[in-house]
Amino acid sequence: MARITAGVGTSHVPAIGAAIDLGKTGEDYWKPVFAGYDWSKDWIASQKPDVVILVYNDHASAFDMKFIPTFAIGCGERFAPADEGWGPRPVPDVIGHPDLAWHIAQSLILDEFDMTIINEMTVDHGLTVPLSLMFGQPEAWPVKVIPLAVNVVTYPPPTGNRCWALGEAIRRAVESFPEDLNVQVWGTGGMSHQLQGPRAGLINAAWDNMFLDGLIGEGDALRHIPHIEYLRETGSEGIEMVMWLIMRGALGPLTHCLHRHYHVPASNTAVGHIVLEPVTGD
């Protein structure tokens, strides 16, 4: 059967993608950001996952105020990079895994999650920056990707508890797929940041690191953090961290941390990154 072997959490700051695309990763400002991913690049090259279920949020590229799905799963064969106003990023198209994606969609809907099924869409920096951080600049991504978009842009976003429960349901769905696949789940976005208003530039390193701590081990207190705490402590865009909880929920009750990285600042936000593996007791 298919199995979830690891989870990855990472920020998806658009300026990181620009630094990669423009060859600025060696500059003094960016070196500490990318150094935190050196271990992860070596690790994922050794793991060779078949599929990544990549949880991210769209930034008004595929969706807008006309159409706001809370949870959307990409079931198509290919997803091109989006034009976010300055042309598409110079990265490969994302190749999907329709058989597994449709299986997950069916399983989640029968498990009483109201998923929106998307067969055609473009994918923006929320999805492509994490791929670049983990895989560099290949001619083709060395893994198939199932995009799972979460609304954290327009009120109301889903609760952390609902996201964690969705991760648990994804685990059940993957484990019921008969093909032998090495599957990872990535949660992206965050960490603390606010892009507008009097608190623009807010970064709360203590809260961010508390959140990273909470992903490790067997505790599930993070799933019960209310929206207002994210807003108060991490800024208006810090709510993106609920997407990491889908990844954490998919790993089961107990996790072990393989790698962790935190750096301030990158553009106007904090960069967080963690690699977890489930502890199954097998």
Contacts in CASP RR format, 6 or more apart in sequence:
PFRMAT RR
TARGET T0000
AUTHOR 0000-0000-0000
METHOD contacts of the structure
MODEL  1
MARITAGVGTSHVPAIGAAIDLGKTGEDYWKPVFAGYDWSKDWIASQKPD
VVILVYNDHASAFDMKFIPTFAIGCGERFAPADEGWGPRPVPDVIGHPDL
AWHIAQSLILDEFDMTIINEMTVDHGLTVPLSLMFGQPEAWPVKVIPLAV
NVVTYPPPTGNRCWALGEAIRRAVESFPEDLNVQVWGTGGMSHQLQGPRA
GLINAAWDNMFLDGLIGEGDALRHIPHIEYLRETGSEGIEMVMWLIMRGA
LGPLTHCLHRHYHVPASNTAVGHIVLEPVTGD
1 175 0 8 1.000
1 176 0 8 1.000
1 177 0 8 1.000
1 178 0 8 1.000
1 179 0 8 1.000
1 180 0 8 1.000
2 51 0 8 1.000
2 100 0 8 1.000
2 174 0 8 1.000
2 175 0 8 1.000
2 177 0 8 1.000
2 178 0 8 1.000
2 179 0 8 1.000
2 180 0 8 1.000
2 181 0 8 1.000
2 183 0 8 1.000
3 174 0 8 1.000
3 175 0 8 1.000
3 181 0 8 1.000
3 182 0 8 1.000
3 183 0 8 1.000
4 170 0 8 1.000
4 171 0 8 1.000
4 174 0 8 1.000
4 175 0 8 1.000
4 183 0 8 1.000
4 184 0 8 1.000
4 185 0 8 1.000
4 250 0 8 1.000
4 251 0 8 1.000
4 278 0 8 1.000
5 47 0 8 1.000
5 49 0 8 1.000
5 182 0 8 1.000
5 183 0 8 1.000
5 184 0 8 1.000
5 277 0 8 1.000
5 278 0 8 1.000
6 47 0 8 1.000
6 49 0 8 1.000
6 184 0 8 1.000
6 185 0 8 1.000
6 251 0 8 1.000
6 258 0 8 1.000
6 275 0 8 1.000
6 276 0 8 1.000
6 277 0 8 1.000
6 278 0 8 1.000
7 184 0 8 1.000
7 185 0 8 1.000
7 186 0 8 1.000
7 187 0 8 1.000
7 247 0 8 1.000
7 250 0 8 1.000
7 251 0 8 1.000
7 275 0 8 1.000
7 276 0 8 1.000
7 277 0 8 1.000
8 40 0 8 1.000
8 130 0 8 1.000
8 134 0 8 1.000
8 184 0 8 1.000
8 185 0 8 1.000
8 186 0 8 1.000
8 187 0 8 1.000
8 247 0 8 1.000
8 273 0 8 1.000
8 274 0 8 1.000
8 275 0 8 1.000
8 276 0 8 1.000
9 130 0 8 1.000
9 186 0 8 1.000
9 187 0 8 1.000
9 188 0 8 1.000
9 244 0 8 1.000
9 247 0 8 1.000
9 272 0 8 1.000
9 273 0 8 1.000
9 274 0 8 1.000
9 275 0 8 1.000
9 276 0 8 1.000
10 130 0 8 1.000
10 133 0 8 1.000
10 134 0 8 1.000
10 186 0 8 1.000
10 187 0 8 1.000
10 188 0 8 1.000
10 189 0 8 1.000
10 272 0 8 1.000
10 273 0 8 1.000
10 274 0 8 1.000
11 188 0 8 1.000
11 189 0 8 1.000
11 190 0 8 1.000
11 191 0 8 1.000
11 266 0 8 1.000
11 269 0 8 1.000
11 270 0 8 1.000
11 271 0 8 1.000
11 272 0 8 1.000
11 273 0 8 1.000
12 56 0 8 1.000
12 125 0 8 1.000
12 126 0 8 1.000
12 127 0 8 1.000
12 129 0 8 1.000
12 130 0 8 1.000
12 188 0 8 1.000
12 189 0 8 1.000
12 190 0 8 1.000
13 129 0 8 1.000
13 266 0 8 1.000
13 267 0 8 1.000
13 269 0 8 1.000
13 271 0 8 1.000
14 59 0 8 1.000
14 84 0 8 1.000
14 125 0 8 1.000
14 126 0 8 1.000
14 129 0 8 1.000
14 267 0 8 1.000
15 266 0 8 1.000
15 267 0 8 1.000
16 33 0 8 1.000
16 129 0 8 1.000
16 132 0 8 1.000
16 133 0 8 1.000
16 266 0 8 1.000
16 267 0 8 1.000
16 271 0 8 1.000
17 89 0 8 1.000
17 125 0 8 1.000
17 128 0 8 1.000
17 129 0 8 1.000
17 132 0 8 1.000
18 24 0 8 1.000
19 25 0 8 1.000
19 27 0 8 1.000
19 30 0 8 1.000
19 33 0 8 1.000
19 34 0 8 1.000
20 129 0 8 1.000
20 132 0 8 1.000
20 133 0 8 1.000
20 136 0 8 1.000
20 137 0 8 1.000
21 89 0 8 1.000
21 90 0 8 1.000
21 91 0 8 1.000
24 30 0 8 1.000
25 31 0 8 1.000
25 34 0 8 1.000
26 34 0 8 1.000
30 266 0 8 1.000
32 263 0 8 1.000
33 263 0 8 1.000
33 266 0 8 1.000
33 271 0 8 1.000
34 133 0 8 1.000
36 261 0 8 1.000
36 263 0 8 1.000
36 273 0 8 1.000
37 133 0 8 1.000
37 134 0 8 1.000
37 261 0 8 1.000
37 273 0 8 1.000
39 259 0 8 1.000
40 133 0 8 1.000
40 134 0 8 1.000
40 259 0 8 1.000
40 273 0 8 1.000
40 275 0 8 1.000
41 134 0 8 1.000
41 135 0 8 1.000
41 136 0 8 1.000
43 258 0 8 1.000
43 259 0 8 1.000
43 275 0 8 1.000
44 134 0 8 1.000
44 135 0 8 1.000
47 182 0 8 1.000
47 184 0 8 1.000
48 142 0 8 1.000
48 182 0 8 1.000
49 143 0 8 1.000
49 182 0 8 1.000
49 183 0 8 1.000
49 184 0 8 1.000
50 97 0 8 1.000
50 143 0 8 1.000
50 144 0 8 1.000
50 181 0 8 1.000
50 182 0 8 1.000
50 183 0 8 1.000
51 97 0 8 1.000
51 100 0 8 1.000
51 143 0 8 1.000
51 144 0 8 1.000
51 145 0 8 1.000
51 146 0 8 1.000
51 181 0 8 1.000
51 182 0 8 1.000
51 183 0 8 1.000
51 184 0 8 1.000
52 143 0 8 1.000
52 144 0 8 1.000
52 145 0 8 1.000
52 146 0 8 1.000
52 183 0 8 1.000
52 184 0 8 1.000
52 185 0 8 1.000
52 186 0 8 1.000
53 104 0 8 1.000
53 145 0 8 1.000
53 146 0 8 1.000
53 148 0 8 1.000
53 170 0 8 1.000
53 174 0 8 1.000
53 183 0 8 1.000
53 184 0 8 1.000
53 185 0 8 1.000
53 186 0 8 1.000
53 250 0 8 1.000
54 127 0 8 1.000
54 130 0 8 1.000
54 131 0 8 1.000
54 145 0 8 1.000
54 146 0 8 1.000
54 147 0 8 1.000
54 148 0 8 1.000
54 186 0 8 1.000
54 187 0 8 1.000
54 188 0 8 1.000
55 148 0 8 1.000
55 150 0 8 1.000
55 185 0 8 1.000
55 186 0 8 1.000
55 187 0 8 1.000
55 188 0 8 1.000
55 243 0 8 1.000
55 244 0 8 1.000
55 246 0 8 1.000
55 247 0 8 1.000
56 123 0 8 1.000
56 126 0 8 1.000
56 127 0 8 1.000
56 130 0 8 1.000
56 147 0 8 1.000
56 148 0 8 1.000
56 149 0 8 1.000
56 150 0 8 1.000
56 187 0 8 1.000
56 188 0 8 1.000
56 189 0 8 1.000
56 243 0 8 1.000
57 126 0 8 1.000
57 149 0 8 1.000
57 150 0 8 1.000
57 151 0 8 1.000
57 152 0 8 1.000
57 153 0 8 1.000
57 189 0 8 1.000
57 240 0 8 1.000
57 243 0 8 1.000
58 123 0 8 1.000
58 124 0 8 1.000
58 126 0 8 1.000
58 149 0 8 1.000
58 153 0 8 1.000
59 84 0 8 1.000
59 124 0 8 1.000
59 125 0 8 1.000
59 126 0 8 1.000
59 153 0 8 1.000
60 153 0 8 1.000
61 82 0 8 1.000
61 83 0 8 1.000
61 84 0 8 1.000
61 122 0 8 1.000
61 123 0 8 1.000
61 124 0 8 1.000
62 82 0 8 1.000
62 118 0 8 1.000
62 121 0 8 1.000
62 122 0 8 1.000
62 123 0 8 1.000
62 124 0 8 1.000
62 149 0 8 1.000
63 69 0 8 1.000
63 72 0 8 1.000
63 149 0 8 1.000
63 151 0 8 1.000
65 154 0 8 1.000
68 151 0 8 1.000
68 153 0 8 1.000
68 154 0 8 1.000
69 116 0 8 1.000
69 118 0 8 1.000
69 149 0 8 1.000
69 151 0 8 1.000
70 114 0 8 1.000
70 116 0 8 1.000
70 150 0 8 1.000
70 151 0 8 1.000
70 157 0 8 1.000
70 158 0 8 1.000
71 113 0 8 1.000
71 114 0 8 1.000
71 115 0 8 1.000
71 116 0 8 1.000
71 148 0 8 1.000
71 149 0 8 1.000
71 150 0 8 1.000
71 151 0 8 1.000
71 158 0 8 1.000
71 166 0 8 1.000
72 115 0 8 1.000
72 116 0 8 1.000
72 117 0 8 1.000
72 118 0 8 1.000
72 147 0 8 1.000
72 148 0 8 1.000
72 149 0 8 1.000
72 150 0 8 1.000
73 101 0 8 1.000
73 104 0 8 1.000
73 105 0 8 1.000
73 108 0 8 1.000
73 115 0 8 1.000
73 116 0 8 1.000
73 117 0 8 1.000
73 118 0 8 1.000
73 146 0 8 1.000
73 147 0 8 1.000
73 148 0 8 1.000
73 149 0 8 1.000
74 96 0 8 1.000
74 101 0 8 1.000
74 117 0 8 1.000
74 118 0 8 1.000
74 119 0 8 1.000
74 121 0 8 1.000
74 146 0 8 1.000
74 147 0 8 1.000
74 148 0 8 1.000
74 149 0 8 1.000
75 98 0 8 1.000
75 101 0 8 1.000
75 102 0 8 1.000
75 105 0 8 1.000
75 117 0 8 1.000
75 118 0 8 1.000
75 119 0 8 1.000
75 146 0 8 1.000
76 96 0 8 1.000
76 98 0 8 1.000
76 101 0 8 1.000
76 118 0 8 1.000
76 119 0 8 1.000
76 120 0 8 1.000
77 95 0 8 1.000
77 96 0 8 1.000
77 98 0 8 1.000
78 93 0 8 1.000
78 94 0 8 1.000
78 95 0 8 1.000
78 96 0 8 1.000
79 93 0 8 1.000
79 94 0 8 1.000
79 96 0 8 1.000
79 121 0 8 1.000
79 122 0 8 1.000
79 123 0 8 1.000
79 127 0 8 1.000
79 145 0 8 1.000
79 147 0 8 1.000
80 88 0 8 1.000
80 93 0 8 1.000
80 94 0 8 1.000
80 122 0 8 1.000
80 123 0 8 1.000
81 88 0 8 1.000
81 89 0 8 1.000
81 91 0 8 1.000
81 93 0 8 1.000
81 94 0 8 1.000
81 122 0 8 1.000
81 123 0 8 1.000
81 124 0 8 1.000
81 128 0 8 1.000
82 88 0 8 1.000
82 122 0 8 1.000
82 123 0 8 1.000
82 124 0 8 1.000
83 122 0 8 1.000
84 124 0 8 1.000
84 125 0 8 1.000
88 122 0 8 1.000
89 125 0 8 1.000
89 128 0 8 1.000
91 128 0 8 1.000
91 131 0 8 1.000
91 132 0 8 1.000
91 137 0 8 1.000
92 138 0 8 1.000
92 139 0 8 1.000
92 140 0 8 1.000
92 141 0 8 1.000
94 123 0 8 1.000
94 127 0 8 1.000
94 128 0 8 1.000
94 131 0 8 1.000
94 141 0 8 1.000
94 145 0 8 1.000
94 147 0 8 1.000
95 140 0 8 1.000
95 141 0 8 1.000
95 144 0 8 1.000
95 145 0 8 1.000
96 144 0 8 1.000
96 145 0 8 1.000
96 146 0 8 1.000
97 144 0 8 1.000
97 145 0 8 1.000
97 146 0 8 1.000
99 179 0 8 1.000
100 146 0 8 1.000
100 174 0 8 1.000
100 177 0 8 1.000
100 179 0 8 1.000
100 181 0 8 1.000
100 183 0 8 1.000
101 146 0 8 1.000
103 173 0 8 1.000
103 176 0 8 1.000
103 177 0 8 1.000
104 146 0 8 1.000
104 170 0 8 1.000
104 173 0 8 1.000
104 174 0 8 1.000
104 177 0 8 1.000
105 115 0 8 1.000
105 117 0 8 1.000
107 169 0 8 1.000
107 172 0 8 1.000
107 173 0 8 1.000
107 176 0 8 1.000
108 115 0 8 1.000
108 166 0 8 1.000
108 169 0 8 1.000
108 170 0 8 1.000
108 173 0 8 1.000
109 115 0 8 1.000
111 169 0 8 1.000
111 172 0 8 1.000
111 173 0 8 1.000
113 166 0 8 1.000
113 169 0 8 1.000
118 147 0 8 1.000
118 149 0 8 1.000
121 147 0 8 1.000
123 147 0 8 1.000
126 188 0 8 1.000
126 189 0 8 1.000
127 145 0 8 1.000
127 147 0 8 1.000
127 188 0 8 1.000
129 188 0 8 1.000
130 186 0 8 1.000
130 187 0 8 1.000
130 188 0 8 1.000
131 141 0 8 1.000
131 145 0 8 1.000
133 273 0 8 1.000
135 141 0 8 1.000
135 142 0 8 1.000
135 143 0 8 1.000
148 246 0 8 1.000
150 157 0 8 1.000
150 158 0 8 1.000
150 163 0 8 1.000
150 242 0 8 1.000
150 243 0 8 1.000
150 246 0 8 1.000
151 157 0 8 1.000
151 158 0 8 1.000
152 239 0 8 1.000
152 240 0 8 1.000
152 242 0 8 1.000
152 243 0 8 1.000
156 227 0 8 1.000
157 227 0 8 1.000
157 239 0 8 1.000
157 242 0 8 1.000
158 166 0 8 1.000
158 242 0 8 1.000
159 226 0 8 1.000
159 227 0 8 1.000
159 242 0 8 1.000
160 222 0 8 1.000
160 223 0 8 1.000
160 224 0 8 1.000
160 225 0 8 1.000
160 242 0 8 1.000
160 245 0 8 1.000
161 223 0 8 1.000
161 224 0 8 1.000
163 223 0 8 1.000
163 242 0 8 1.000
163 243 0 8 1.000
163 245 0 8 1.000
163 246 0 8 1.000
164 220 0 8 1.000
164 222 0 8 1.000
164 223 0 8 1.000
164 245 0 8 1.000
164 246 0 8 1.000
164 248 0 8 1.000
164 249 0 8 1.000
165 223 0 8 1.000
165 249 0 8 1.000
166 246 0 8 1.000
166 249 0 8 1.000
167 185 0 8 1.000
167 245 0 8 1.000
167 246 0 8 1.000
167 247 0 8 1.000
167 248 0 8 1.000
167 249 0 8 1.000
167 250 0 8 1.000
168 249 0 8 1.000
168 250 0 8 1.000
168 252 0 8 1.000
170 185 0 8 1.000
170 246 0 8 1.000
170 249 0 8 1.000
170 250 0 8 1.000
171 249 0 8 1.000
171 250 0 8 1.000
171 251 0 8 1.000
171 252 0 8 1.000
174 181 0 8 1.000
174 183 0 8 1.000
174 250 0 8 1.000
185 246 0 8 1.000
185 247 0 8 1.000
185 250 0 8 1.000
185 251 0 8 1.000
186 247 0 8 1.000
187 243 0 8 1.000
187 244 0 8 1.000
187 246 0 8 1.000
187 247 0 8 1.000
188 240 0 8 1.000
188 243 0 8 1.000
188 244 0 8 1.000
189 240 0 8 1.000
189 241 0 8 1.000
189 243 0 8 1.000
189 244 0 8 1.000
190 234 0 8 1.000
190 237 0 8 1.000
190 238 0 8 1.000
190 240 0 8 1.000
190 241 0 8 1.000
190 269 0 8 1.000
190 270 0 8 1.000
190 272 0 8 1.000
191 208 0 8 1.000
191 211 0 8 1.000
191 234 0 8 1.000
191 238 0 8 1.000
191 241 0 8 1.000
191 262 0 8 1.000
191 269 0 8 1.000
191 270 0 8 1.000
191 271 0 8 1.000
191 272 0 8 1.000
192 202 0 8 1.000
192 203 0 8 1.000
192 204 0 8 1.000
192 205 0 8 1.000
192 207 0 8 1.000
192 208 0 8 1.000
192 233 0 8 1.000
192 234 0 8 1.000
192 235 0 8 1.000
192 238 0 8 1.000
192 269 0 8 1.000
192 270 0 8 1.000
193 201 0 8 1.000
193 202 0 8 1.000
193 203 0 8 1.000
193 234 0 8 1.000
193 235 0 8 1.000
193 237 0 8 1.000
193 238 0 8 1.000
193 268 0 8 1.000
193 269 0 8 1.000
193 270 0 8 1.000
194 200 0 8 1.000
194 201 0 8 1.000
194 202 0 8 1.000
194 235 0 8 1.000
194 236 0 8 1.000
194 237 0 8 1.000
194 238 0 8 1.000
195 201 0 8 1.000
195 236 0 8 1.000
195 237 0 8 1.000
195 268 0 8 1.000
196 236 0 8 1.000
199 235 0 8 1.000
199 236 0 8 1.000
200 268 0 8 1.000
201 268 0 8 1.000
201 269 0 8 1.000
202 234 0 8 1.000
202 235 0 8 1.000
203 264 0 8 1.000
203 265 0 8 1.000
203 269 0 8 1.000
203 270 0 8 1.000
204 233 0 8 1.000
204 234 0 8 1.000
204 235 0 8 1.000
204 270 0 8 1.000
205 262 0 8 1.000
205 264 0 8 1.000
205 270 0 8 1.000
207 233 0 8 1.000
207 234 0 8 1.000
208 234 0 8 1.000
208 262 0 8 1.000
208 270 0 8 1.000
208 272 0 8 1.000
209 262 0 8 1.000
211 222 0 8 1.000
211 241 0 8 1.000
211 244 0 8 1.000
212 260 0 8 1.000
212 262 0 8 1.000
212 272 0 8 1.000
212 274 0 8 1.000
214 221 0 8 1.000
214 222 0 8 1.000
215 222 0 8 1.000
215 244 0 8 1.000
215 248 0 8 1.000
215 255 0 8 1.000
215 257 0 8 1.000
215 274 0 8 1.000
215 276 0 8 1.000
216 255 0 8 1.000
216 256 0 8 1.000
216 257 0 8 1.000
216 274 0 8 1.000
216 276 0 8 1.000
217 254 0 8 1.000
217 255 0 8 1.000
217 256 0 8 1.000
217 257 0 8 1.000
217 279 0 8 1.000
218 253 0 8 1.000
218 254 0 8 1.000
218 255 0 8 1.000
220 253 0 8 1.000
222 245 0 8 1.000
222 248 0 8 1.000
223 245 0 8 1.000
227 239 0 8 1.000
230 238 0 8 1.000
230 239 0 8 1.000
230 241 0 8 1.000
230 242 0 8 1.000
231 238 0 8 1.000
231 239 0 8 1.000
234 241 0 8 1.000
237 269 0 8 1.000
247 276 0 8 1.000
248 255 0 8 1.000
248 276 0 8 1.000
251 276 0 8 1.000
251 277 0 8 1.000
251 278 0 8 1.000
252 278 0 8 1.000
254 278 0 8 1.000
254 279 0 8 1.000
255 276 0 8 1.000
255 277 0 8 1.000
255 278 0 8 1.000
255 279 0 8 1.000
256 276 0 8 1.000
256 277 0 8 1.000
256 278 0 8 1.000
256 279 0 8 1.000
257 274 0 8 1.000
257 275 0 8 1.000
257 276 0 8 1.000
258 275 0 8 1.000
258 276 0 8 1.000
258 277 0 8 1.000
259 273 0 8 1.000
259 274 0 8 1.000
259 275 0 8 1.000
260 273 0 8 1.000
260 274 0 8 1.000
260 275 0 8 1.000
261 271 0 8 1.000
261 272 0 8 1.000
261 273 0 8 1.000
261 274 0 8 1.000
262 270 0 8 1.000
262 271 0 8 1.000
262 272 0 8 1.000
262 273 0 8 1.000
263 270 0 8 1.000
263 271 0 8 1.000
263 272 0 8 1.000
264 270 0 8 1.000
264 271 0 8 1.000
265 271 0 8 1.000
END
